[in-house]
Amino acid sequence: MPDRYATVGGVKVHYVEEGSGTPVVMMPGAAYNARTWVQVGLVKAVADAGFRAISVDPPGQGETPQGKYGFGGGLKFLEDFLPMVNFNAGVLLGASLGGNTVATYALAHPDKVLGLILVGAVDLVRHGPQFKMLTGKPILLIWGKHDDVSPIDNAEAVMSRVNTAELVRIGERHACYLDDPQGFVQTVVEFLKSRVTRA
C-alpha cells in the first residue's frame, strides 16, 4: 500500500490511500498511526466496499512532524488537510483523541460530514448539547466492553442527543479494534454500506 505525502501548513503529512468513491478519512489514537488501520485490515476492507479510504498520520504521530499544530490543534489540521485530498463531503472515523478531533470537525462543519464513526472517543461529554446539530446523520459509536480510558458516558453524550446514532460494543479494552479486528472491520463496513449516502 503506497505511502503518500501532502504539505499542509508547512508540514509534510503522511497518509495512506486506497480505493475510490466517497472518502472515508481515518484518524488514529494518540499512541498509534496511519498504518494501524492498515494492519487491522480496515483500509483494504473500506476500499473493497467501494469507498476511498484515507488513513492519516496526525501531527506528531507516525511520519508526520508536529509542525505548527500544537496539542489540541486537530480541528485546524483537518480543516487544512481535507481540502488537500479533495474531501468535499465524506465520512470521518477516529479513535480516542482522533475520535474527539473528528467529532469536533463534524460539529464545526456538519454539511461536510456524511457519516461519523467514533471509536472510544475521549472527552465528548464537554460538547454535550452541541451534538443535537448532527441529528439525522448516521453515527456509529464503537466502544470496548471495559474501556478504562474513555468512559461510556462519552458515547451516551452522543446517543442521548442524536437519534441516528448507534452503539456497538466490541472487544474489551480502549483499543478495542486490536482485540477483535475482524469484528471491528465488519461492523464498520456494514455501517458504511447500509447507512451512508454516497457523495
NULUMLUM-201067 format. One record per residue: residue number from 1; residue in one letter; y, x, z of N, C-alpha, C in turn. Coordinates in nm, 2 decimals, padded with zeros to 4 digits, always signed. Layout:
% NULUMLUM-201067
[atom NUM, "A", [Y, X, Z], [Y, X, Z], [Y, X, Z]]
...
END
This chain:
% NULUMLUM-201067
[atom 1, "M", [-00.12, +00.09, +00.00], [+00.00, +00.00, +00.00], [+00.12, +00.09, +00.00]]
[atom 2, "P", [+00.21, +00.08, -00.10], [+00.32, +00.18, -00.12], [+00.43, +00.16, -00.01]]
[atom 3, "D", [+00.48, +00.27, +00.03], [+00.60, +00.27, +00.12], [+00.72, +00.25, +00.03]]
[atom 4, "R", [+00.81, +00.18, +00.09], [+00.94, +00.15, +00.02], [+01.06, +00.19, +00.12]]
[atom 5, "Y", [+01.17, +00.21, +00.06], [+01.29, +00.25, +00.14], [+01.41, +00.19, +00.08]]
[atom 6, "A", [+01.50, +00.15, +00.17], [+01.63, +00.09, +00.13], [+01.74, +00.15, +00.22]]
[atom 7, "T", [+01.85, +00.19, +00.17], [+01.96, +00.24, +00.25], [+02.04, +00.12, +00.30]]
[atom 8, "V", [+02.04, +00.10, +00.43], [+02.11, -00.02, +00.49], [+02.21, +00.03, +00.59]]
[atom 9, "G", [+02.33, +00.01, +00.57], [+02.43, +00.05, +00.66], [+02.43, +00.20, +00.69]]
[atom 10, "G", [+02.39, +00.28, +00.59], [+02.38, +00.42, +00.60], [+02.25, +00.47, +00.66]]
[atom 11, "V", [+02.16, +00.37, +00.69], [+02.03, +00.41, +00.75], [+01.92, +00.39, +00.64]]
[atom 12, "K", [+01.83, +00.49, +00.63], [+01.72, +00.48, +00.54], [+01.61, +00.40, +00.61]]
[atom 13, "V", [+01.59, +00.28, +00.56], [+01.50, +00.18, +00.62], [+01.36, +00.19, +00.55]]
[atom 14, "H", [+01.26, +00.20, +00.63], [+01.12, +00.20, +00.57], [+01.06, +00.06, +00.58]]
[atom 15, "Y", [+01.00, +00.02, +00.47], [+00.92, -00.11, +00.48], [+00.81, -00.10, +00.38]]
[atom 16, "V", [+00.72, -00.20, +00.39], [+00.60, -00.21, +00.31], [+00.61, -00.35, +00.24]]
[atom 17, "E", [+00.58, -00.36, +00.11], [+00.59, -00.49, +00.05], [+00.46, -00.51, -00.04]]
[atom 18, "E", [+00.42, -00.63, -00.05], [+00.31, -00.67, -00.13], [+00.32, -00.82, -00.17]]
[atom 19, "G", [+00.28, -00.85, -00.29], [+00.28, -00.99, -00.34], [+00.41, -01.03, -00.40]]
[atom 20, "S", [+00.41, -01.16, -00.43], [+00.54, -01.22, -00.49], [+00.55, -01.36, -00.45]]
[atom 21, "G", [+00.66, -01.42, -00.47], [+00.69, -01.56, -00.43], [+00.78, -01.57, -00.32]]
[atom 22, "T", [+00.77, -01.67, -00.24], [+00.86, -01.69, -00.12], [+00.84, -01.57, -00.03]]
[atom 23, "P", [+00.95, -01.51, +00.02], [+00.94, -01.39, +00.10], [+00.90, -01.43, +00.25]]
[atom 24, "V", [+00.82, -01.35, +00.31], [+00.78, -01.36, +00.45], [+00.81, -01.22, +00.51]]
[atom 25, "V", [+00.92, -01.21, +00.58], [+00.96, -01.08, +00.64], [+00.91, -01.07, +00.78]]
[atom 26, "M", [+00.84, -00.96, +00.81], [+00.77, -00.94, +00.94], [+00.84, -00.83, +01.02]]
[atom 27, "M", [+00.86, -00.86, +01.15], [+00.92, -00.76, +01.24], [+00.82, -00.73, +01.35]]
[atom 28, "P", [+00.80, -00.61, +01.38], [+00.70, -00.57, +01.49], [+00.77, -00.58, +01.63]]
[atom 29, "G", [+00.68, -00.57, +01.73], [+00.73, -00.55, +01.86], [+00.79, -00.41, +01.88]]
[atom 30, "A", [+00.85, -00.38, +01.99], [+00.92, -00.25, +02.01], [+00.83, -00.13, +02.01]]
[atom 31, "A", [+00.70, -00.15, +02.05], [+00.61, -00.04, +02.06], [+00.53, -00.02, +01.93]]
[atom 32, "Y", [+00.56, -00.10, +01.83], [+00.48, -00.10, +01.70], [+00.57, -00.07, +01.58]]
[atom 33, "N", [+00.52, -00.09, +01.46], [+00.59, -00.06, +01.34], [+00.54, -00.14, +01.22]]
[atom 34, "A", [+00.60, -00.11, +01.11], [+00.57, -00.19, +00.99], [+00.42, -00.19, +00.96]]
[atom 35, "R", [+00.35, -00.08, +00.98], [+00.21, -00.06, +00.95], [+00.12, -00.14, +01.04]]
[atom 36, "T", [+00.17, -00.19, +01.16], [+00.09, -00.27, +01.25], [+00.04, -00.40, +01.17]]
[atom 37, "W", [+00.13, -00.46, +01.10], [+00.10, -00.58, +01.02], [+00.01, -00.55, +00.91]]
[atom 38, "V", [+00.01, -00.43, +00.86], [-00.09, -00.39, +00.75], [-00.22, -00.37, +00.82]]
[atom 39, "Q", [-00.23, -00.31, +00.93], [-00.35, -00.27, +01.00], [-00.43, -00.40, +01.04]]
[atom 40, "V", [-00.36, -00.50, +01.09], [-00.43, -00.62, +01.13], [-00.47, -00.71, +01.01]]
[atom 41, "G", [-00.43, -00.67, +00.89], [-00.46, -00.75, +00.77], [-00.37, -00.85, +00.73]]
[atom 42, "L", [-00.25, -00.86, +00.80], [-00.16, -00.97, +00.77], [-00.09, -00.96, +00.64]]
[atom 43, "V", [-00.04, -00.84, +00.61], [+00.04, -00.82, +00.48], [-00.05, -00.86, +00.36]]
[atom 44, "K", [-00.17, -00.81, +00.35], [-00.25, -00.84, +00.24], [-00.29, -00.99, +00.23]]
[atom 45, "A", [-00.32, -01.05, +00.35], [-00.35, -01.19, +00.35], [-00.24, -01.28, +00.31]]
[atom 46, "V", [-00.12, -01.25, +00.36], [+00.00, -01.33, +00.32], [+00.03, -01.31, +00.17]]
[atom 47, "A", [+00.01, -01.19, +00.12], [+00.03, -01.17, -00.03], [-00.07, -01.25, -00.11]]
[atom 48, "D", [-00.20, -01.24, -00.06], [-00.31, -01.31, -00.13], [-00.29, -01.46, -00.13]]
[atom 49, "A", [-00.21, -01.51, -00.03], [-00.19, -01.66, -00.02], [-00.08, -01.70, -00.11]]
[atom 50, "G", [-00.01, -01.61, -00.18], [+00.09, -01.65, -00.28], [+00.23, -01.63, -00.23]]
[atom 51, "F", [+00.25, -01.54, -00.13], [+00.38, -01.51, -00.07], [+00.41, -01.37, -00.09]]
[atom 52, "R", [+00.54, -01.33, -00.08], [+00.59, -01.19, -00.09], [+00.60, -01.14, +00.06]]
[atom 53, "A", [+00.50, -01.06, +00.09], [+00.50, -01.00, +00.23], [+00.58, -00.88, +00.24]]
[atom 54, "I", [+00.68, -00.87, +00.33], [+00.77, -00.76, +00.36], [+00.76, -00.72, +00.50]]
[atom 55, "S", [+00.70, -00.61, +00.54], [+00.69, -00.57, +00.67], [+00.78, -00.45, +00.69]]
[atom 56, "V", [+00.87, -00.46, +00.79], [+00.98, -00.36, +00.80], [+00.98, -00.28, +00.93]]
[atom 57, "D", [+01.02, -00.16, +00.93], [+01.04, -00.08, +01.05], [+01.18, -00.10, +01.09]]
[atom 58, "P", [+01.21, -00.17, +01.20], [+01.35, -00.19, +01.25], [+01.41, -00.05, +01.29]]
[atom 59, "P", [+01.54, -00.05, +01.31], [+01.60, +00.08, +01.35], [+01.54, +00.13, +01.48]]
[atom 60, "G", [+01.50, +00.26, +01.48], [+01.45, +00.33, +01.59], [+01.30, +00.31, +01.61]]
[atom 61, "Q", [+01.23, +00.25, +01.51], [+01.09, +00.23, +01.51], [+01.03, +00.28, +01.38]]
[atom 62, "G", [+00.90, +00.33, +01.39], [+00.83, +00.38, +01.28], [+00.91, +00.49, +01.21]]
[atom 63, "E", [+00.93, +00.47, +01.08], [+01.00, +00.58, +01.00], [+01.15, +00.55, +00.99]]
[atom 64, "T", [+01.20, +00.45, +01.05], [+01.35, +00.41, +01.03], [+01.42, +00.47, +01.15]]
[atom 65, "P", [+01.52, +00.56, +01.13], [+01.60, +00.61, +01.24], [+01.69, +00.50, +01.30]]
[atom 66, "Q", [+01.74, +00.53, +01.42], [+01.82, +00.43, +01.49], [+01.95, +00.40, +01.42]]
[atom 67, "G", [+02.01, +00.51, +01.37], [+02.14, +00.50, +01.30], [+02.25, +00.43, +01.38]]
[atom 68, "K", [+02.32, +00.34, +01.31], [+02.44, +00.28, +01.38], [+02.39, +00.16, +01.46]]
[atom 69, "Y", [+02.27, +00.11, +01.45], [+02.22, -00.01, +01.51], [+02.17, +00.02, +01.65]]
[atom 70, "G", [+02.26, -00.01, +01.75], [+02.22, +00.01, +01.89], [+02.12, -00.09, +01.94]]
[atom 71, "F", [+02.07, -00.08, +02.06], [+01.98, -00.18, +02.12], [+02.05, -00.31, +02.12]]
[atom 72, "G", [+01.98, -00.41, +02.07], [+02.04, -00.55, +02.06], [+02.11, -00.57, +01.93]]
[atom 73, "G", [+02.10, -00.47, +01.84], [+02.17, -00.48, +01.71], [+02.08, -00.54, +01.60]]
[atom 74, "G", [+01.97, -00.61, +01.64], [+01.87, -00.66, +01.54], [+01.93, -00.76, +01.45]]
[atom 75, "L", [+02.01, -00.85, +01.50], [+02.07, -00.95, +01.42], [+02.15, -00.89, +01.30]]
[atom 76, "K", [+02.24, -00.80, +01.34], [+02.32, -00.73, +01.24], [+02.24, -00.66, +01.14]]
[atom 77, "F", [+02.13, -00.59, +01.19], [+02.04, -00.52, +01.10], [+01.98, -00.62, +01.00]]
[atom 78, "L", [+01.93, -00.73, +01.04], [+01.87, -00.83, +00.95], [+01.97, -00.88, +00.85]]
[atom 79, "E", [+02.09, -00.91, +00.90], [+02.20, -00.95, +00.81], [+02.22, -00.85, +00.70]]
[atom 80, "D", [+02.21, -00.72, +00.73], [+02.23, -00.62, +00.63], [+02.11, -00.59, +00.55]]
[atom 81, "F", [+01.99, -00.60, +00.61], [+01.87, -00.56, +00.54], [+01.82, -00.67, +00.44]]
[atom 82, "L", [+01.82, -00.80, +00.48], [+01.76, -00.90, +00.40], [+01.82, -00.91, +00.26]]
[atom 83, "P", [+01.95, -00.90, +00.24], [+02.01, -00.91, +00.10], [+01.96, -00.79, +00.02]]
[atom 84, "M", [+01.92, -00.68, +00.08], [+01.88, -00.56, +00.01], [+01.74, -00.58, -00.05]]
[atom 85, "V", [+01.66, -00.68, +00.00], [+01.53, -00.70, -00.05], [+01.53, -00.84, -00.12]]
[atom 86, "N", [+01.64, -00.89, -00.16], [+01.66, -01.02, -00.23], [+01.60, -01.14, -00.15]]
[atom 87, "F", [+01.62, -01.14, -00.02], [+01.58, -01.25, +00.06], [+01.70, -01.35, +00.06]]
[atom 88, "N", [+01.68, -01.46, -00.01], [+01.78, -01.57, -00.01], [+01.75, -01.68, +00.08]]
[atom 89, "A", [+01.62, -01.71, +00.09], [+01.56, -01.81, +00.18], [+01.41, -01.78, +00.19]]
[atom 90, "G", [+01.36, -01.78, +00.31], [+01.22, -01.75, +00.33], [+01.17, -01.77, +00.47]]
[atom 91, "V", [+01.06, -01.70, +00.51], [+01.00, -01.71, +00.64], [+01.02, -01.58, +00.71]]
[atom 92, "L", [+01.05, -01.60, +00.84], [+01.06, -01.48, +00.93], [+00.96, -01.48, +01.04]]
[atom 93, "L", [+00.89, -01.37, +01.06], [+00.79, -01.35, +01.16], [+00.83, -01.24, +01.25]]
[atom 94, "G", [+00.82, -01.26, +01.38], [+00.85, -01.14, +01.47], [+00.77, -01.15, +01.60]]
[atom 95, "A", [+00.73, -01.03, +01.65], [+00.66, -01.03, +01.77], [+00.74, -00.97, +01.88]]
[atom 96, "S", [+00.74, -01.02, +02.00], [+00.80, -00.97, +02.12], [+00.95, -00.95, +02.09]]
[atom 97, "L", [+01.01, -00.83, +02.10], [+01.15, -00.81, +02.07], [+01.18, -00.85, +01.93]]
[atom 98, "G", [+01.09, -00.82, +01.83], [+01.11, -00.86, +01.70], [+01.12, -01.01, +01.68]]
[atom 99, "G", [+01.04, -01.08, +01.77], [+01.05, -01.23, +01.77], [+01.18, -01.28, +01.81]]
[atom 100, "N", [+01.24, -01.21, +01.91], [+01.37, -01.25, +01.96], [+01.48, -01.23, +01.85]]
[atom 101, "T", [+01.46, -01.12, +01.77], [+01.55, -01.08, +01.67], [+01.55, -01.19, +01.56]]
[atom 102, "V", [+01.43, -01.23, +01.51], [+01.42, -01.33, +01.40], [+01.46, -01.46, +01.45]]
[atom 103, "A", [+01.44, -01.50, +01.58], [+01.49, -01.62, +01.63], [+01.64, -01.63, +01.63]]
[atom 104, "T", [+01.70, -01.52, +01.67], [+01.85, -01.51, +01.67], [+01.91, -01.52, +01.53]]
[atom 105, "Y", [+01.84, -01.46, +01.44], [+01.88, -01.47, +01.30], [+01.87, -01.62, +01.25]]
[atom 106, "A", [+01.76, -01.68, +01.28], [+01.74, -01.82, +01.24], [+01.85, -01.91, +01.30]]
[atom 107, "L", [+01.89, -01.89, +01.42], [+01.99, -01.97, +01.48], [+02.13, -01.94, +01.42]]
[atom 108, "A", [+02.15, -01.82, +01.37], [+02.28, -01.79, +01.31], [+02.28, -01.83, +01.16]]
[atom 109, "H", [+02.16, -01.84, +01.10], [+02.16, -01.87, +00.95], [+02.04, -01.97, +00.93]]
[atom 110, "P", [+02.05, -02.09, +00.98], [+01.93, -02.18, +00.97], [+01.91, -02.22, +00.82]]
[atom 111, "D", [+02.01, -02.21, +00.74], [+02.00, -02.25, +00.60], [+01.91, -02.15, +00.52]]
[atom 112, "K", [+01.90, -02.03, +00.57], [+01.82, -01.93, +00.50], [+01.67, -01.93, +00.55]]
[atom 113, "V", [+01.64, -02.01, +00.65], [+01.50, -02.00, +00.71], [+01.42, -02.12, +00.67]]
[atom 114, "L", [+01.31, -02.09, +00.60], [+01.22, -02.20, +00.55], [+01.11, -02.22, +00.66]]
[atom 115, "G", [+01.09, -02.12, +00.74], [+00.99, -02.13, +00.85], [+01.01, -02.01, +00.94]]
[atom 116, "L", [+00.95, -02.02, +01.06], [+00.97, -01.92, +01.17], [+00.84, -01.91, +01.24]]
[atom 117, "I", [+00.80, -01.78, +01.26], [+00.67, -01.75, +01.33], [+00.71, -01.66, +01.45]]
[atom 118, "L", [+00.69, -01.70, +01.57], [+00.73, -01.62, +01.69], [+00.60, -01.59, +01.76]]
[atom 119, "V", [+00.58, -01.46, +01.78], [+00.46, -01.41, +01.85], [+00.49, -01.35, +01.98]]
[atom 120, "G", [+00.47, -01.42, +02.09], [+00.50, -01.36, +02.22], [+00.65, -01.32, +02.23]]
[atom 121, "A", [+00.74, -01.39, +02.16], [+00.88, -01.35, +02.15], [+00.94, -01.35, +02.29]]
[atom 122, "V", [+01.02, -01.25, +02.32], [+01.09, -01.24, +02.45], [+01.22, -01.30, +02.46]]
[atom 123, "D", [+01.26, -01.35, +02.58], [+01.40, -01.39, +02.61], [+01.45, -01.50, +02.52]]
[atom 124, "L", [+01.36, -01.59, +02.48], [+01.40, -01.71, +02.41], [+01.47, -01.81, +02.50]]
[atom 125, "V", [+01.44, -01.82, +02.62], [+01.49, -01.91, +02.72], [+01.65, -01.91, +02.71]]
[atom 126, "R", [+01.70, -01.80, +02.70], [+01.85, -01.79, +02.70], [+01.92, -01.86, +02.59]]
[atom 127, "H", [+01.84, -01.88, +02.48], [+01.90, -01.96, +02.36], [+01.90, -02.11, +02.39]]
[atom 128, "G", [+01.80, -02.15, +02.48], [+01.80, -02.29, +02.52], [+01.83, -02.39, +02.42]]
[atom 129, "P", [+01.93, -02.47, +02.45], [+01.96, -02.59, +02.37], [+02.00, -02.56, +02.22]]
[atom 130, "Q", [+02.03, -02.43, +02.19], [+02.06, -02.39, +02.05], [+01.95, -02.42, +01.96]]
[atom 131, "F", [+01.82, -02.42, +02.01], [+01.71, -02.44, +01.92], [+01.71, -02.58, +01.86]]
[atom 132, "K", [+01.78, -02.67, +01.91], [+01.79, -02.80, +01.85], [+01.83, -02.80, +01.70]]
[atom 133, "M", [+01.91, -02.70, +01.67], [+01.96, -02.69, +01.53], [+01.85, -02.65, +01.43]]
[atom 134, "L", [+01.73, -02.61, +01.49], [+01.62, -02.58, +01.40], [+01.52, -02.70, +01.38]]
[atom 135, "T", [+01.56, -02.81, +01.44], [+01.47, -02.93, +01.43], [+01.45, -02.96, +01.28]]
[atom 136, "G", [+01.32, -02.99, +01.25], [+01.29, -03.02, +01.11], [+01.23, -02.90, +01.04]]
[atom 137, "K", [+01.25, -02.78, +01.09], [+01.20, -02.66, +01.03], [+01.06, -02.63, +01.09]]
[atom 138, "P", [+00.96, -02.59, +01.01], [+00.83, -02.55, +01.06], [+00.84, -02.43, +01.15]]
[atom 139, "I", [+00.79, -02.44, +01.27], [+00.79, -02.32, +01.36], [+00.65, -02.31, +01.42]]
[atom 140, "L", [+00.60, -02.19, +01.41], [+00.47, -02.16, +01.47], [+00.49, -02.06, +01.59]]
[atom 141, "L", [+00.44, -02.09, +01.70], [+00.45, -02.01, +01.82], [+00.31, -01.96, +01.86]]
[atom 142, "I", [+00.29, -01.83, +01.86], [+00.16, -01.78, +01.89], [+00.17, -01.69, +02.02]]
[atom 143, "W", [+00.10, -01.73, +02.12], [+00.10, -01.66, +02.25], [-00.04, -01.62, +02.29]]
[atom 144, "G", [-00.05, -01.50, +02.35], [-00.18, -01.47, +02.42], [-00.20, -01.56, +02.54]]
[atom 145, "K", [-00.33, -01.58, +02.58], [-00.35, -01.67, +02.69], [-00.30, -01.61, +02.82]]
[atom 146, "H", [-00.29, -01.48, +02.83], [-00.25, -01.42, +02.96], [-00.14, -01.32, +02.93]]
[atom 147, "D", [-00.04, -01.36, +02.86], [+00.08, -01.27, +02.82], [+00.16, -01.24, +02.95]]
[atom 148, "D", [+00.15, -01.11, +02.99], [+00.22, -01.07, +03.11], [+00.36, -01.01, +03.08]]
[atom 149, "V", [+00.40, -01.02, +02.96], [+00.54, -00.97, +02.92], [+00.63, -01.08, +02.89]]
[atom 150, "S", [+00.59, -01.18, +02.81], [+00.67, -01.29, +02.77], [+00.61, -01.42, +02.83]]
[atom 151, "P", [+00.66, -01.48, +02.93], [+00.61, -01.60, +02.99], [+00.61, -01.71, +02.89]]
[atom 152, "I", [+00.52, -01.81, +02.91], [+00.51, -01.92, +02.82], [+00.63, -02.01, +02.82]]
[atom 153, "D", [+00.72, -01.99, +02.92], [+00.85, -02.06, +02.92], [+00.93, -02.03, +02.80]]
[atom 154, "N", [+00.91, -01.91, +02.74], [+00.98, -01.88, +02.61], [+00.94, -01.97, +02.50]]
[atom 155, "A", [+00.81, -02.00, +02.49], [+00.76, -02.09, +02.39], [+00.80, -02.23, +02.42]]
[atom 156, "E", [+00.80, -02.27, +02.54], [+00.84, -02.41, +02.58], [+00.99, -02.43, +02.55]]
[atom 157, "A", [+01.07, -02.33, +02.56], [+01.21, -02.34, +02.53], [+01.23, -02.39, +02.39]]
[atom 158, "V", [+01.14, -02.35, +02.30], [+01.15, -02.40, +02.16], [+01.08, -02.54, +02.15]]
[atom 159, "M", [+00.96, -02.55, +02.20], [+00.88, -02.67, +02.19], [+00.95, -02.79, +02.24]]
[atom 160, "S", [+01.03, -02.78, +02.35], [+01.09, -02.89, +02.41], [+01.21, -02.94, +02.33]]
[atom 161, "R", [+01.26, -02.86, +02.23], [+01.38, -02.90, +02.15], [+01.35, -02.91, +02.00]]
[atom 162, "V", [+01.24, -02.87, +01.96], [+01.21, -02.87, +01.81], [+01.07, -02.95, +01.79]]
[atom 163, "N", [+01.08, -03.07, +01.74], [+00.96, -03.15, +01.73], [+00.87, -03.10, +01.62]]
[atom 164, "T", [+00.91, -03.00, +01.54], [+00.83, -02.95, +01.43], [+00.77, -02.81, +01.47]]
[atom 165, "A", [+00.78, -02.78, +01.60], [+00.72, -02.65, +01.65], [+00.58, -02.68, +01.70]]
[atom 166, "E", [+00.49, -02.58, +01.68], [+00.36, -02.59, +01.73], [+00.32, -02.46, +01.80]]
[atom 167, "L", [+00.24, -02.48, +01.90], [+00.20, -02.36, +01.98], [+00.05, -02.34, +01.97]]
[atom 168, "V", [+00.01, -02.21, +01.94], [-00.13, -02.18, +01.93], [-00.16, -02.06, +02.03]]
[atom 169, "R", [-00.26, -02.06, +02.11], [-00.30, -01.95, +02.19], [-00.41, -01.87, +02.13]]
[atom 170, "I", [-00.38, -01.74, +02.11], [-00.48, -01.65, +02.05], [-00.49, -01.53, +02.14]]
[atom 171, "G", [-00.61, -01.48, +02.15], [-00.63, -01.36, +02.23], [-00.59, -01.37, +02.38]]
[atom 172, "E", [-00.57, -01.26, +02.44], [-00.54, -01.26, +02.58], [-00.40, -01.20, +02.62]]
[atom 173, "R", [-00.37, -01.08, +02.56], [-00.25, -01.01, +02.61], [-00.13, -01.04, +02.52]]
[atom 174, "H", [-00.02, -00.97, +02.56], [+00.10, -00.98, +02.49], [+00.09, -00.96, +02.34]]
[atom 175, "A", [+00.03, -00.85, +02.30], [+00.00, -00.81, +02.16], [-00.13, -00.88, +02.12]]
[atom 176, "C", [-00.13, -01.02, +02.12], [-00.25, -01.10, +02.10], [-00.31, -01.08, +01.96]]
[atom 177, "Y", [-00.24, -01.03, +01.87], [-00.29, -01.01, +01.73], [-00.38, -00.89, +01.73]]
[atom 178, "L", [-00.38, -00.80, +01.83], [-00.47, -00.69, +01.84], [-00.60, -00.74, +01.90]]
[atom 179, "D", [-00.60, -00.85, +01.98], [-00.72, -00.90, +02.04], [-00.81, -00.97, +01.94]]
[atom 180, "D", [-00.75, -01.05, +01.85], [-00.82, -01.13, +01.76], [-00.75, -01.13, +01.62]]
[atom 181, "P", [-00.75, -01.01, +01.55], [-00.68, -01.00, +01.43], [-00.72, -01.11, +01.33]]
[atom 182, "Q", [-00.84, -01.14, +01.31], [-00.89, -01.24, +01.22], [-00.84, -01.38, +01.25]]
[atom 183, "G", [-00.85, -01.42, +01.37], [-00.79, -01.55, +01.41], [-00.64, -01.56, +01.40]]
[atom 184, "F", [-00.58, -01.45, +01.43], [-00.43, -01.44, +01.41], [-00.39, -01.46, +01.27]]
[atom 185, "V", [-00.45, -01.38, +01.18], [-00.41, -01.38, +01.04], [-00.44, -01.52, +00.98]]
[atom 186, "Q", [-00.56, -01.57, +01.01], [-00.60, -01.71, +00.96], [-00.50, -01.81, +01.00]]
[atom 187, "T", [-00.46, -01.81, +01.13], [-00.36, -01.91, +01.18], [-00.23, -01.90, +01.11]]
[atom 188, "V", [-00.18, -01.78, +01.09], [-00.05, -01.76, +01.01], [-00.06, -01.80, +00.87]]
[atom 189, "V", [-00.17, -01.77, +00.80], [-00.18, -01.80, +00.66], [-00.20, -01.96, +00.64]]
[atom 190, "E", [-00.27, -02.02, +00.73], [-00.28, -02.17, +00.72], [-00.15, -02.23, +00.75]]
[atom 191, "F", [-00.07, -02.18, +00.84], [+00.06, -02.24, +00.87], [+00.15, -02.22, +00.74]]
[atom 192, "L", [+00.15, -02.10, +00.68], [+00.23, -02.08, +00.56], [+00.19, -02.17, +00.45]]
[atom 193, "K", [+00.06, -02.19, +00.42], [+00.02, -02.27, +00.31], [+00.03, -02.42, +00.33]]
[atom 194, "S", [+00.03, -02.46, +00.46], [+00.03, -02.61, +00.48], [+00.17, -02.66, +00.52]]
[atom 195, "R", [+00.25, -02.57, +00.58], [+00.38, -02.62, +00.64], [+00.50, -02.57, +00.57]]
[atom 196, "V", [+00.50, -02.46, +00.50], [+00.62, -02.40, +00.45], [+00.64, -02.45, +00.30]]
[atom 197, "T", [+00.76, -02.50, +00.28], [+00.80, -02.54, +00.14], [+00.85, -02.41, +00.07]]
[atom 198, "R", [+00.79, -02.39, -00.05], [+00.82, -02.27, -00.12], [+00.97, -02.27, -00.17]]
[atom 199, "A", [+01.03, -02.15, -00.17], [+01.17, -02.14, -00.22], [+01.17, -02.15, -00.37]]
END
